[in-house]
Amino acid sequence: MKRRDLFAGSFALGAVAARNSWASVPAAAAALQRTATPGTMPHLPPLHVHMNQLTDIKVCLRPFRAAGPRLDVEKIGDKTVIHHYGHGGSGWSLSWGSADIVVGKAASTLEKRVAVIGCGVIGLTTALTAQRAGMDVTIYTKDLLPHTRSVRANGSWTPDSRIALTKPAGPGFASLWEQMARYSWKTYRDYLGLPGNPIDFRDSYTLSDTPFDQTP
Ligand SMILES: Cc1cc2nc3c(=O)[nH]c(=O)nc-3n(C[C@H](O)[C@H](O)[C@H](O)COP(=O)(O)OP(=O)(O)OC[C@H]3O[C@@H](n4cnc5c(N)ncnc54)[C@H](O)[C@@H]3O)c2cc1C
């Protein structure tokens, strides 16, 4: 749902509820052709899903690094290498915040020319963040869009998906993760409502043959 619609919906809901005193939020939401607010159970129409409605199947590996993303700095010869990989199932979600951290590290070297290796979501957000910081950026990559793994991913807001294991990540990871997540959220928020809808709010549903409160 677009943010504009969300606000329009809440104002309209207030107006309708005052006029008709709907018995429940889902009833009012249905009358408005909107989705009920979280915490209530909307009435979903039955899905008519058939194999011939599948338009695409994508398969690829979801990489996982037990210690969480690697963001450390290494000196190789006269080059400063800043590692930036290993975001597991959270690369889209944490990308801007993670890029902000590594570009900060690059900036502290006072070097203006930066080479970014790779143009998945991590490479692209790093390159853009570095450009916005005034650096001259060149991207070197094996695969161009749309052939990166990032393009095959969902791109949903899932900042805690397969991001790390508690022990290998260590005690400092929680605050680093929070820093990345908060910065990314704020950055994505700025893209709401732009032409082409690069970012939007969507309802999503999970199907299961067994009730969700039972272990399958
Ligand atoms: C199925 C699936 C669903 C996902 N869903 C989500 C989601 O909903 N939300 C979310 O936040 N995250 C999600 N993720 C995770 C997210 O997609 C990844 O964390 C993210 O795409 C990783 O980005 P990347 O740029 O590091 O890697 P990639 O997209 O793999 O990009 C790597 C780049 O490096 C280049 N490269 C590789 N080797 C070399 C080389 N030797 N020389 C030069 N260039 C090289 C490649 O060509 C490519 O350009 C999902 C992942 C998968 C697999």
The ligand as a Gaussian input file, in Angstrom:
#p B3LYP/6-31G(d) Opt

LIG

0 1
 C       16.318000     -16.054000      -3.076000
 C       16.838000     -14.873000      -2.291000
 C       15.929000     -13.998000      -1.739000
 C       16.401000     -12.891000      -0.995000
 N       15.491000     -12.004000      -0.501000
 C       15.940000     -10.927000       0.160000
 C       15.003000      -9.983000       0.667000
 O       13.805000     -10.103000       0.484000
 N       15.476000      -8.907000       1.358000
 C       16.816000      -8.749000       1.585000
 O       17.191000      -7.766000       2.238000
 N       17.724000      -9.613000       1.097000
 C       17.314000     -10.698000       0.397000
 N       18.212000     -11.602000      -0.067000
 C       19.631000     -11.378000       0.206000
 C       20.231000     -10.383000      -0.776000
 O       19.685000     -10.590000      -2.047000
 C       21.763000     -10.549000      -0.789000
 O       22.266000     -10.371000       0.515000
 C       22.358000      -9.504000      -1.711000
 O       21.759000      -9.617000      -2.995000
 C       23.854000      -9.678000      -1.833000
 O       24.294000      -8.647000      -2.673000
 P       25.763000      -8.582000      -3.177000
 O       25.868000      -7.313000      -3.947000
 O       26.695000      -8.818000      -2.048000
 O       25.942000      -9.871000      -4.112000
 P       25.558000     -10.151000      -5.652000
 O       24.227000      -9.624000      -6.013000
 O       25.829000     -11.621000      -5.844000
 O       26.619000      -9.304000      -6.457000
 C       27.976000      -9.687000      -6.533000
 C       28.646000      -8.859000      -7.614000
 O       30.039000      -9.175000      -7.611000
 C       30.444000      -9.529000      -8.915000
 N       31.571000     -10.444000      -8.830000
 C       31.588000     -11.669000      -8.285000
 N       32.815000     -12.206000      -8.415000
 C       33.571000     -11.280000      -9.057000
 C       34.905000     -11.234000      -9.484000
 N       35.729000     -12.260000      -9.261000
 N       35.352000     -10.127000     -10.120000
 C       34.515000      -9.086000     -10.330000
 N       33.247000      -9.059000      -9.941000
 C       32.783000     -10.156000      -9.321000
 C       29.213000     -10.151000      -9.537000
 O       29.312000     -10.126000     -10.947000
 C       28.118000      -9.182000      -9.006000
 O       28.071000      -8.020000      -9.796000
 C       17.784000     -12.699000      -0.804000
 C       18.693000     -13.593000      -1.388000
 C       18.216000     -14.669000      -2.130000
 C       19.209000     -15.593000      -2.776000

